[in-house]
Amino acid sequence: MTDPTRFHIGSHDVARAGYGAMQLAGPGVFGPPSDRGEAIRVLRRAVELGVDHIDTAQYYGPVVVNELIRDALAPISDEIAIVSKVAVRRGPAGEILAYDAPRELRAGIEDNLRTLGVERLAAVNLRMPDPTARPDARFDDQLAAMVQARDDGLIDGVGLSNVSAAQLERALELTPIVCVQNYFSLANRDSLDVLTITADHGIAFAPYCPLGWPRSDRDRIFAHPTVQRIARNHDATPAQVALAWLLGLGPHILLIPGTRSLQHLEENLGATGVNLNDSDLEELTNLRLSPVHQLS
Protein backbone atom coordinates (compact mmCIF):
# COMPACT_ATOMS: atom_id res chain seq x y z
CA MET A 1 0.00 0.00 0.00
CA THR A 2 1.29 3.45 -0.89
CA ASP A 3 2.21 5.65 2.07
CA PRO A 4 0.40 9.01 1.56
CA THR A 5 2.93 10.77 3.79
CA ARG A 6 5.81 10.01 1.43
CA PHE A 7 6.72 10.41 -2.24
CA HIS A 8 9.76 9.89 -4.39
CA ILE A 9 12.46 12.06 -5.86
CA GLY A 10 13.74 9.61 -8.41
CA SER A 11 14.99 6.64 -6.41
CA HIS A 12 14.75 8.48 -3.09
CA ASP A 13 11.64 7.97 -0.95
CA VAL A 14 11.10 11.08 1.20
CA ALA A 15 8.62 12.55 3.64
CA ARG A 16 6.27 15.01 1.96
CA ALA A 17 7.27 17.73 4.43
CA GLY A 18 10.88 18.73 3.84
CA TYR A 19 12.93 21.81 4.57
CA GLY A 20 14.13 24.68 2.40
CA ALA A 21 17.43 26.02 3.73
CA MET A 22 17.56 29.32 1.81
CA GLN A 23 16.58 31.51 4.77
CA LEU A 24 19.54 30.32 6.83
CA ALA A 25 21.75 32.83 5.02
CA GLY A 26 21.88 36.50 5.92
CA PRO A 27 19.49 39.22 4.70
CA GLY A 28 18.77 38.94 0.99
CA VAL A 29 20.12 35.37 1.09
CA PHE A 30 23.58 36.95 1.21
CA GLY A 31 26.28 36.54 3.82
CA PRO A 32 26.23 34.56 7.06
CA PRO A 33 23.29 34.27 9.45
CA SER A 34 23.11 36.56 12.46
CA ASP A 35 22.96 33.50 14.72
CA ARG A 36 24.97 30.61 13.35
CA GLY A 37 24.23 28.42 16.35
CA GLU A 38 20.48 28.79 15.83
CA ALA A 39 20.85 27.87 12.16
CA ILE A 40 22.68 24.70 13.16
CA ARG A 41 19.98 23.87 15.69
CA VAL A 42 17.21 24.35 13.12
CA LEU A 43 18.87 21.93 10.70
CA ARG A 44 19.46 19.30 13.36
CA ARG A 45 15.93 19.66 14.72
CA ALA A 46 14.48 19.27 11.23
CA VAL A 47 16.20 15.92 10.86
CA GLU A 48 15.11 14.90 14.38
CA LEU A 49 11.53 15.59 13.32
CA GLY A 50 11.79 13.31 10.31
CA VAL A 51 12.88 15.65 7.53
CA ASP A 52 14.80 13.67 4.94
CA HIS A 53 14.58 16.13 2.01
CA ILE A 54 16.58 19.37 2.24
CA ASP A 55 16.63 21.97 -0.51
CA THR A 56 19.70 24.17 -0.91
CA ALA A 57 21.96 25.89 -3.45
CA GLN A 58 25.59 26.88 -3.70
CA TYR A 59 24.60 30.48 -4.35
CA TYR A 60 22.68 30.77 -1.08
CA GLY A 61 25.09 32.95 0.83
CA PRO A 62 26.91 32.11 -1.42
CA VAL A 63 28.42 28.91 0.01
CA VAL A 64 27.11 29.78 3.48
CA VAL A 65 24.04 27.54 3.52
CA ASN A 66 25.78 24.49 2.10
CA GLU A 67 28.49 24.79 4.72
CA LEU A 68 25.90 25.12 7.48
CA ILE A 69 24.23 21.92 6.28
CA ARG A 70 27.58 20.15 6.17
CA ASP A 71 28.62 21.31 9.63
CA ALA A 72 25.23 20.57 11.21
CA LEU A 73 24.70 17.13 9.73
CA ALA A 74 28.14 15.72 8.88
CA PRO A 75 28.49 13.02 7.95
CA ILE A 76 25.31 13.52 5.93
CA SER A 77 23.31 10.31 5.91
CA ASP A 78 22.54 8.65 2.60
CA GLU A 79 18.93 8.59 3.81
CA ILE A 80 18.73 12.40 3.53
CA ALA A 81 17.97 13.56 0.00
CA ILE A 82 19.88 16.77 -0.61
CA VAL A 83 18.52 18.66 -3.63
CA SER A 84 20.38 21.66 -5.00
CA LYS A 85 20.16 23.90 -8.04
CA VAL A 86 22.54 25.46 -10.54
CA ALA A 87 22.63 28.17 -13.24
CA VAL A 88 22.96 31.18 -10.93
CA ARG A 89 25.81 32.77 -8.98
CA ARG A 90 26.10 35.79 -6.72
CA GLY A 91 28.18 38.86 -7.47
CA PRO A 92 30.36 40.66 -4.88
CA ALA A 93 27.48 42.90 -3.81
CA GLY A 94 24.96 40.05 -3.76
CA GLU A 95 23.65 40.60 -7.27
CA ILE A 96 22.15 37.54 -8.99
CA LEU A 97 24.08 36.61 -12.12
CA ALA A 98 23.69 33.88 -14.71
CA TYR A 99 26.09 30.96 -14.44
CA ASP A 100 24.43 28.68 -16.92
CA ALA A 101 26.76 27.66 -19.73
CA PRO A 102 27.12 23.86 -19.81
CA ARG A 103 30.63 23.96 -18.32
CA GLU A 104 29.39 26.34 -15.61
CA LEU A 105 26.53 24.00 -14.74
CA ARG A 106 29.03 21.19 -14.27
CA ALA A 107 31.24 23.43 -12.14
CA GLY A 108 28.22 24.43 -10.07
CA ILE A 109 27.36 20.80 -9.36
CA GLU A 110 30.94 20.05 -8.37
CA ASP A 111 30.99 23.12 -6.09
CA ASN A 112 27.85 21.87 -4.34
CA LEU A 113 29.41 18.48 -3.74
CA ARG A 114 32.58 20.02 -2.35
CA THR A 115 30.93 22.47 0.05
CA LEU A 116 28.36 19.95 1.28
CA GLY A 117 31.03 17.31 1.74
CA VAL A 118 29.16 14.63 -0.19
CA GLU A 119 29.99 12.54 -3.24
CA ARG A 120 26.55 12.53 -4.80
CA LEU A 121 23.32 14.54 -4.66
CA ALA A 122 19.79 13.14 -4.83
CA ALA A 123 18.96 15.69 -7.54
CA VAL A 124 20.07 19.02 -8.93
CA ASN A 125 17.63 21.43 -10.53
CA LEU A 126 18.50 23.38 -13.65
CA ARG A 127 17.15 26.81 -12.67
CA MET A 128 15.70 28.73 -15.58
CA PRO A 129 15.48 32.57 -15.62
CA ASP A 130 12.02 32.86 -17.17
CA PRO A 131 9.11 30.55 -16.27
CA THR A 132 7.30 31.55 -19.48
CA ALA A 133 10.16 30.79 -21.91
CA ARG A 134 10.06 28.39 -24.82
CA PRO A 135 12.70 25.67 -25.09
CA ASP A 136 15.55 26.30 -27.51
CA ALA A 137 18.88 24.81 -28.56
CA ARG A 138 20.60 26.36 -25.58
CA PHE A 139 18.14 24.67 -23.24
CA ASP A 140 18.93 21.34 -24.88
CA ASP A 141 22.67 21.93 -24.35
CA GLN A 142 22.12 22.85 -20.72
CA LEU A 143 20.01 19.77 -20.15
CA ALA A 144 22.68 17.63 -21.80
CA ALA A 145 25.21 18.89 -19.24
CA MET A 146 22.86 17.89 -16.44
CA VAL A 147 22.34 14.45 -17.95
CA GLN A 148 26.11 14.00 -18.25
CA ALA A 149 26.54 14.82 -14.57
CA ARG A 150 23.93 12.18 -13.76
CA ASP A 151 25.57 9.62 -16.00
CA ASP A 152 28.93 10.40 -14.38
CA GLY A 153 27.49 9.63 -10.96
CA LEU A 154 27.51 13.15 -9.49
CA ILE A 155 23.73 13.31 -9.13
CA ASP A 156 21.00 10.69 -8.96
CA GLY A 157 18.45 12.68 -10.92
CA VAL A 158 17.90 15.76 -13.06
CA GLY A 159 15.41 18.36 -11.90
CA LEU A 160 14.13 21.69 -13.19
CA SER A 161 13.27 24.94 -11.46
CA ASN A 162 11.37 28.06 -12.56
CA VAL A 163 10.50 26.17 -15.72
CA SER A 164 7.72 26.65 -18.27
CA ALA A 165 5.36 23.88 -19.32
CA ALA A 166 6.95 23.90 -22.79
CA GLN A 167 10.42 23.49 -21.31
CA LEU A 168 9.29 20.66 -19.07
CA GLU A 169 7.65 18.85 -21.97
CA ARG A 170 10.80 19.27 -24.06
CA ALA A 171 12.96 17.98 -21.22
CA LEU A 172 10.78 14.90 -20.87
CA GLU A 173 11.41 14.13 -24.53
CA LEU A 174 15.14 13.96 -23.77
CA THR A 175 15.49 12.48 -20.27
CA PRO A 176 13.59 11.50 -17.13
CA ILE A 177 12.97 14.42 -14.77
CA VAL A 178 12.75 13.55 -11.08
CA CYS A 179 11.53 16.84 -9.61
CA VAL A 180 10.30 20.29 -10.54
CA GLN A 181 10.53 23.35 -8.30
CA ASN A 182 8.36 26.30 -9.34
CA TYR A 183 6.76 29.18 -7.50
CA PHE A 184 3.27 28.16 -6.38
CA SER A 185 1.09 29.17 -3.45
CA LEU A 186 -2.44 30.20 -2.53
CA ALA A 187 -1.52 33.64 -3.87
CA ASN A 188 -0.06 32.59 -7.22
CA ARG A 189 -0.97 29.61 -9.37
CA ASP A 190 0.72 30.61 -12.61
CA SER A 191 2.47 27.23 -12.69
CA LEU A 192 -0.72 25.19 -12.59
CA ASP A 193 0.04 23.82 -16.07
CA VAL A 194 3.46 22.66 -14.87
CA LEU A 195 1.96 21.12 -11.74
CA THR A 196 -0.51 19.21 -13.92
CA ILE A 197 2.24 17.79 -16.11
CA THR A 198 4.20 16.63 -13.07
CA ALA A 199 1.09 14.92 -11.69
CA ASP A 200 0.49 13.16 -15.00
CA HIS A 201 4.10 11.88 -15.09
CA GLY A 202 4.50 11.06 -11.39
CA ILE A 203 7.18 13.71 -10.91
CA ALA A 204 7.73 15.37 -7.54
CA PHE A 205 6.59 19.01 -7.51
CA ALA A 206 8.16 21.16 -4.79
CA PRO A 207 6.60 24.64 -4.69
CA TYR A 208 9.10 27.24 -3.58
CA CYS A 209 7.96 30.14 -1.37
CA PRO A 210 4.85 28.05 -0.61
CA LEU A 211 3.55 30.62 1.87
CA GLY A 212 3.74 33.51 -0.57
CA TRP A 213 6.35 36.13 -1.46
CA PRO A 214 7.03 38.97 -0.75
CA ARG A 215 5.98 39.24 2.88
CA SER A 216 3.06 41.54 2.04
CA ASP A 217 1.53 38.72 0.00
CA ARG A 218 2.23 36.20 2.74
CA ASP A 219 0.47 38.50 5.18
CA ARG A 220 -2.45 38.74 2.75
CA ILE A 221 -2.79 34.95 2.77
CA PHE A 222 -2.59 34.70 6.55
CA ALA A 223 -5.11 37.50 7.09
CA HIS A 224 -7.73 36.22 4.66
CA PRO A 225 -10.96 35.47 6.56
CA THR A 226 -11.43 32.11 4.84
CA VAL A 227 -7.92 30.96 5.73
CA GLN A 228 -8.35 32.13 9.31
CA ARG A 229 -11.74 30.43 9.71
CA ILE A 230 -10.49 27.12 8.36
CA ALA A 231 -7.45 27.39 10.62
CA ARG A 232 -9.69 27.86 13.68
CA ASN A 233 -11.84 24.91 12.66
CA HIS A 234 -8.79 22.66 12.60
CA ASP A 235 -7.00 24.16 15.60
CA ALA A 236 -4.23 25.09 13.19
CA THR A 237 -2.40 28.23 12.09
CA PRO A 238 -2.99 30.02 8.77
CA ALA A 239 0.47 28.91 7.65
CA GLN A 240 -0.42 25.28 8.30
CA VAL A 241 -3.66 25.65 6.35
CA ALA A 242 -1.82 27.17 3.37
CA LEU A 243 0.67 24.31 3.39
CA ALA A 244 -2.00 21.64 3.93
CA TRP A 245 -3.86 23.02 0.88
CA LEU A 246 -0.75 22.45 -1.20
CA LEU A 247 -0.45 18.89 0.06
CA GLY A 248 -4.08 18.36 -0.90
CA LEU A 249 -3.39 19.21 -4.53
CA GLY A 250 -1.82 15.82 -5.16
CA PRO A 251 0.29 13.08 -3.60
CA HIS A 252 3.34 14.25 -5.57
CA ILE A 253 3.55 17.62 -3.80
CA LEU A 254 6.63 17.95 -1.58
CA LEU A 255 6.83 20.87 0.81
CA ILE A 256 10.09 22.78 1.31
CA PRO A 257 9.09 25.80 3.43
CA GLY A 258 12.05 27.69 4.80
CA THR A 259 12.61 29.29 8.16
CA ARG A 260 15.43 30.22 10.51
CA SER A 261 13.16 29.74 13.56
CA LEU A 262 12.72 26.54 15.53
CA GLN A 263 9.14 27.54 16.33
CA HIS A 264 8.23 28.09 12.68
CA LEU A 265 10.01 24.89 11.69
CA GLU A 266 7.79 22.84 13.97
CA GLU A 267 4.72 24.80 12.86
CA ASN A 268 5.46 24.15 9.18
CA LEU A 269 6.08 20.45 9.68
CA GLY A 270 2.84 20.24 11.62
CA ALA A 271 0.93 21.00 8.41
CA THR A 272 1.01 17.30 7.57
CA GLY A 273 -1.34 16.71 10.50
CA VAL A 274 -3.96 19.19 9.26
CA ASN A 275 -6.60 17.13 7.45
CA LEU A 276 -8.58 19.52 5.29
CA ASN A 277 -11.91 18.19 4.08
CA ASP A 278 -13.23 18.50 0.54
CA SER A 279 -15.16 21.65 1.41
CA ASP A 280 -12.06 23.30 2.87
CA LEU A 281 -10.00 22.43 -0.18
CA GLU A 282 -12.67 23.76 -2.53
CA GLU A 283 -12.98 27.03 -0.65
CA LEU A 284 -9.24 27.57 -0.62
CA THR A 285 -8.87 26.65 -4.27
CA ASN A 286 -11.57 29.19 -5.15
CA LEU A 287 -9.79 32.00 -3.32
CA ARG A 288 -8.52 34.72 -5.62
CA LEU A 289 -5.72 36.70 -4.03
CA SER A 290 -3.69 39.39 -5.73
CA PRO A 291 -0.88 37.97 -7.86
CA VAL A 292 2.61 38.25 -6.45
CA HIS A 293 5.93 39.04 -8.05
CA GLN A 294 8.35 36.35 -9.23
CA LEU A 295 11.64 36.01 -7.44
CA SER A 296 14.47 37.37 -9.54
C-alpha positions as CSV (number, residue, x, y, z in Angstrom):
1,M,0.0,0.0,0.0
2,T,1.3,3.4,-0.9
3,D,2.2,5.6,2.1
4,P,0.4,9.0,1.6
5,T,2.9,10.8,3.8
6,R,5.8,10.0,1.4
7,F,6.7,10.4,-2.2
8,H,9.8,9.9,-4.4
9,I,12.5,12.1,-5.9
10,G,13.7,9.6,-8.4
11,S,15.0,6.6,-6.4
12,H,14.8,8.5,-3.1
13,D,11.6,8.0,-1.0
14,V,11.1,11.1,1.2
15,A,8.6,12.6,3.6
16,R,6.3,15.0,2.0
17,A,7.3,17.7,4.4
18,G,10.9,18.7,3.8
19,Y,12.9,21.8,4.6
20,G,14.1,24.7,2.4
21,A,17.4,26.0,3.7
22,M,17.6,29.3,1.8
23,Q,16.6,31.5,4.8
24,L,19.5,30.3,6.8
25,A,21.8,32.8,5.0
26,G,21.9,36.5,5.9
27,P,19.5,39.2,4.7
28,G,18.8,38.9,1.0
29,V,20.1,35.4,1.1
30,F,23.6,37.0,1.2
31,G,26.3,36.5,3.8
32,P,26.2,34.6,7.1
33,P,23.3,34.3,9.5
34,S,23.1,36.6,12.5
35,D,23.0,33.5,14.7
36,R,25.0,30.6,13.4
37,G,24.2,28.4,16.4
38,E,20.5,28.8,15.8
39,A,20.8,27.9,12.2
40,I,22.7,24.7,13.2
41,R,20.0,23.9,15.7
42,V,17.2,24.4,13.1
43,L,18.9,21.9,10.7
44,R,19.5,19.3,13.4
45,R,15.9,19.7,14.7
46,A,14.5,19.3,11.2
47,V,16.2,15.9,10.9
48,E,15.1,14.9,14.4
49,L,11.5,15.6,13.3
50,G,11.8,13.3,10.3
51,V,12.9,15.7,7.5
52,D,14.8,13.7,4.9
53,H,14.6,16.1,2.0
54,I,16.6,19.4,2.2
55,D,16.6,22.0,-0.5
56,T,19.7,24.2,-0.9
57,A,22.0,25.9,-3.5
58,Q,25.6,26.9,-3.7
59,Y,24.6,30.5,-4.4
60,Y,22.7,30.8,-1.1
61,G,25.1,32.9,0.8
62,P,26.9,32.1,-1.4
63,V,28.4,28.9,0.0
64,V,27.1,29.8,3.5
65,V,24.0,27.5,3.5
66,N,25.8,24.5,2.1
67,E,28.5,24.8,4.7
68,L,25.9,25.1,7.5
69,I,24.2,21.9,6.3
70,R,27.6,20.2,6.2
71,D,28.6,21.3,9.6
72,A,25.2,20.6,11.2
73,L,24.7,17.1,9.7
74,A,28.1,15.7,8.9
75,P,28.5,13.0,7.9
76,I,25.3,13.5,5.9
77,S,23.3,10.3,5.9
78,D,22.5,8.7,2.6
79,E,18.9,8.6,3.8
80,I,18.7,12.4,3.5
81,A,18.0,13.6,0.0
82,I,19.9,16.8,-0.6
83,V,18.5,18.7,-3.6
84,S,20.4,21.7,-5.0
85,K,20.2,23.9,-8.0
86,V,22.5,25.5,-10.5
87,A,22.6,28.2,-13.2
88,V,23.0,31.2,-10.9
89,R,25.8,32.8,-9.0
90,R,26.1,35.8,-6.7
91,G,28.2,38.9,-7.5
92,P,30.4,40.7,-4.9
93,A,27.5,42.9,-3.8
94,G,25.0,40.0,-3.8
95,E,23.6,40.6,-7.3
96,I,22.2,37.5,-9.0
97,L,24.1,36.6,-12.1
98,A,23.7,33.9,-14.7
99,Y,26.1,31.0,-14.4
100,D,24.4,28.7,-16.9
101,A,26.8,27.7,-19.7
102,P,27.1,23.9,-19.8
103,R,30.6,24.0,-18.3
104,E,29.4,26.3,-15.6
105,L,26.5,24.0,-14.7
106,R,29.0,21.2,-14.3
107,A,31.2,23.4,-12.1
108,G,28.2,24.4,-10.1
109,I,27.4,20.8,-9.4
110,E,30.9,20.1,-8.4
111,D,31.0,23.1,-6.1
112,N,27.8,21.9,-4.3
113,L,29.4,18.5,-3.7
114,R,32.6,20.0,-2.3
115,T,30.9,22.5,0.1
116,L,28.4,20.0,1.3
117,G,31.0,17.3,1.7
118,V,29.2,14.6,-0.2
119,E,30.0,12.5,-3.2
120,R,26.5,12.5,-4.8
121,L,23.3,14.5,-4.7
122,A,19.8,13.1,-4.8
123,A,19.0,15.7,-7.5
124,V,20.1,19.0,-8.9
125,N,17.6,21.4,-10.5
126,L,18.5,23.4,-13.6
127,R,17.2,26.8,-12.7
128,M,15.7,28.7,-15.6
129,P,15.5,32.6,-15.6
130,D,12.0,32.9,-17.2
131,P,9.1,30.6,-16.3
132,T,7.3,31.5,-19.5
133,A,10.2,30.8,-21.9
134,R,10.1,28.4,-24.8
135,P,12.7,25.7,-25.1
136,D,15.5,26.3,-27.5
137,A,18.9,24.8,-28.6
138,R,20.6,26.4,-25.6
139,F,18.1,24.7,-23.2
140,D,18.9,21.3,-24.9
141,D,22.7,21.9,-24.4
142,Q,22.1,22.9,-20.7
143,L,20.0,19.8,-20.2
144,A,22.7,17.6,-21.8
145,A,25.2,18.9,-19.2
146,M,22.9,17.9,-16.4
147,V,22.3,14.5,-17.9
148,Q,26.1,14.0,-18.3
149,A,26.5,14.8,-14.6
150,R,23.9,12.2,-13.8
151,D,25.6,9.6,-16.0
152,D,28.9,10.4,-14.4
153,G,27.5,9.6,-11.0
154,L,27.5,13.1,-9.5
155,I,23.7,13.3,-9.1
156,D,21.0,10.7,-9.0
157,G,18.5,12.7,-10.9
158,V,17.9,15.8,-13.1
159,G,15.4,18.4,-11.9
160,L,14.1,21.7,-13.2
161,S,13.3,24.9,-11.5
162,N,11.4,28.1,-12.6
163,V,10.5,26.2,-15.7
164,S,7.7,26.7,-18.3
165,A,5.4,23.9,-19.3
166,A,6.9,23.9,-22.8
167,Q,10.4,23.5,-21.3
168,L,9.3,20.7,-19.1
169,E,7.7,18.8,-22.0
170,R,10.8,19.3,-24.1
171,A,13.0,18.0,-21.2
172,L,10.8,14.9,-20.9
173,E,11.4,14.1,-24.5
174,L,15.1,14.0,-23.8
175,T,15.5,12.5,-20.3
176,P,13.6,11.5,-17.1
177,I,13.0,14.4,-14.8
178,V,12.7,13.5,-11.1
179,C,11.5,16.8,-9.6
180,V,10.3,20.3,-10.5
181,Q,10.5,23.3,-8.3
182,N,8.4,26.3,-9.3
183,Y,6.8,29.2,-7.5
184,F,3.3,28.2,-6.4
185,S,1.1,29.2,-3.4
186,L,-2.4,30.2,-2.5
187,A,-1.5,33.6,-3.9
188,N,-0.1,32.6,-7.2
189,R,-1.0,29.6,-9.4
190,D,0.7,30.6,-12.6
191,S,2.5,27.2,-12.7
192,L,-0.7,25.2,-12.6
193,D,0.0,23.8,-16.1
194,V,3.5,22.7,-14.9
195,L,2.0,21.1,-11.7
196,T,-0.5,19.2,-13.9
197,I,2.2,17.8,-16.1
198,T,4.2,16.6,-13.1
199,A,1.1,14.9,-11.7
200,D,0.5,13.2,-15.0
201,H,4.1,11.9,-15.1
202,G,4.5,11.1,-11.4
203,I,7.2,13.7,-10.9
204,A,7.7,15.4,-7.5
205,F,6.6,19.0,-7.5
206,A,8.2,21.2,-4.8
207,P,6.6,24.6,-4.7
208,Y,9.1,27.2,-3.6
209,C,8.0,30.1,-1.4
210,P,4.9,28.0,-0.6
211,L,3.5,30.6,1.9
212,G,3.7,33.5,-0.6
213,W,6.4,36.1,-1.5
214,P,7.0,39.0,-0.7
215,R,6.0,39.2,2.9
216,S,3.1,41.5,2.0
217,D,1.5,38.7,0.0
218,R,2.2,36.2,2.7
219,D,0.5,38.5,5.2
220,R,-2.5,38.7,2.7
221,I,-2.8,34.9,2.8
222,F,-2.6,34.7,6.5
223,A,-5.1,37.5,7.1
224,H,-7.7,36.2,4.7
225,P,-11.0,35.5,6.6
226,T,-11.4,32.1,4.8
227,V,-7.9,31.0,5.7
228,Q,-8.4,32.1,9.3
229,R,-11.7,30.4,9.7
230,I,-10.5,27.1,8.4
231,A,-7.5,27.4,10.6
232,R,-9.7,27.9,13.7
233,N,-11.8,24.9,12.7
234,H,-8.8,22.7,12.6
235,D,-7.0,24.2,15.6
236,A,-4.2,25.1,13.2
237,T,-2.4,28.2,12.1
238,P,-3.0,30.0,8.8
239,A,0.5,28.9,7.6
240,Q,-0.4,25.3,8.3
241,V,-3.7,25.7,6.4
242,A,-1.8,27.2,3.4
243,L,0.7,24.3,3.4
244,A,-2.0,21.6,3.9
245,W,-3.9,23.0,0.9
246,L,-0.8,22.5,-1.2
247,L,-0.4,18.9,0.1
248,G,-4.1,18.4,-0.9
249,L,-3.4,19.2,-4.5
250,G,-1.8,15.8,-5.2
251,P,0.3,13.1,-3.6
252,H,3.3,14.2,-5.6
253,I,3.6,17.6,-3.8
254,L,6.6,18.0,-1.6
255,L,6.8,20.9,0.8
256,I,10.1,22.8,1.3
257,P,9.1,25.8,3.4
258,G,12.1,27.7,4.8
259,T,12.6,29.3,8.2
260,R,15.4,30.2,10.5
261,S,13.2,29.7,13.6
262,L,12.7,26.5,15.5
263,Q,9.1,27.5,16.3
264,H,8.2,28.1,12.7
265,L,10.0,24.9,11.7
266,E,7.8,22.8,14.0
267,E,4.7,24.8,12.9
268,N,5.5,24.2,9.2
269,L,6.1,20.5,9.7
270,G,2.8,20.2,11.6
271,A,0.9,21.0,8.4
272,T,1.0,17.3,7.6
273,G,-1.3,16.7,10.5
274,V,-4.0,19.2,9.3
275,N,-6.6,17.1,7.5
276,L,-8.6,19.5,5.3
277,N,-11.9,18.2,4.1
278,D,-13.2,18.5,0.5
279,S,-15.2,21.7,1.4
280,D,-12.1,23.3,2.9
281,L,-10.0,22.4,-0.2
282,E,-12.7,23.8,-2.5
283,E,-13.0,27.0,-0.6
284,L,-9.2,27.6,-0.6
285,T,-8.9,26.6,-4.3
286,N,-11.6,29.2,-5.1
287,L,-9.8,32.0,-3.3
288,R,-8.5,34.7,-5.6
289,L,-5.7,36.7,-4.0
290,S,-3.7,39.4,-5.7
291,P,-0.9,38.0,-7.9
292,V,2.6,38.2,-6.4
293,H,5.9,39.0,-8.1
294,Q,8.3,36.4,-9.2
295,L,11.6,36.0,-7.4
296,S,14.5,37.4,-9.5
